[in-house]
Amino acid sequence: MELNETKLNDLLGKVVTEMGAAANGPLVTIGDKLGLYKTLSESGAMSSQQLADATNTAERYIREWASAQAASGYINYDENTNTFSMSPEQTMVFGNAKSPVFMTGAFYAISSLYFDEPKLEKAFKTGDGVSWGDHNTCLFCGTEKFFSPSYEGNLIDNWLPSLDGVVEKLKQGAKVADIGCGHAASTIIMAKAFPNSTFVGYDYHEKSIEQAKERAKNAGVTNTSFAVAKAKDFPGKDYDFITFFDCLHDMGDPVGACNYVKKALKPDGTLMVVEPFANDSLQENLNPVGRAFYAFSTLLCVPCSLNQEVGKALGAQSGEKRLKQTITAGGFSRFKRATETPFNLILEARP
């Protein structure tokens, strides 16, 4: 077999890029925890010494950290002044926690996967699942930190208004269940925006529910409650609105979950399903977004589903066609793509 030197060099270039990305992951979380990005984005151009002084950190570490970040394109370097700075775009991604494209949370979640690699290697060999609760705890805070900015930036202003009649019901006072609520980022955002409605967050992971209760208390919302429950056994009937935020594909029996939800809704109720963006074919998903989501799906979503009773393992790149088949098989007669973002599909289903 003849070796193509050009293709070899191209592949090596990609691998070196991957090495740099993997090695910089901990530097991103360190930069976030120590406020390095935030300080740099708010203060303008700074030397490594100025940044160290402003964040009460050691200059030699800051100098090397900033050099790595500049080489990554995450911050800028000016050789004339020997200072570092951040553009508005870099600030949106790394320096502003309220930005809808704030991305540091993903790196916290990714760090958990390296801790869990032995469990996942075993799962590859046996075909068994790995429960969400069995992952390193970095995953839980990272997941909330990653999804929350997108929910903050889109849920109230874009996603809910794209649904037929839901905002009006929420304003008047609706009964809402947020299934798979995690640490309650989505639940709290909705509860703040619609004080006349009542929101109940359910999750099968007990520690997440404990965190959800604490987060709601700290947020000062009084129209929420939380309980440990699965998507096929949560209590209550006659809900006006039920939501699945980035969790339907993780379930062992998503068809059964949809069927249970349909029965729990009022006849004129609505199910909103938020899922990772995906096209319907593998070929269409061979792109940077699909690449990231397939990786998370392999290490988190598929193992989570396979750990449950049916183990359907839809995966995070199911696409609208397969999700429609799943939701309508659960008994819903009306289905549409309400809206989308580069990272999410927002689907509406009615009984």
Disulfide bonds with the S-S distance in Angstrom:
none
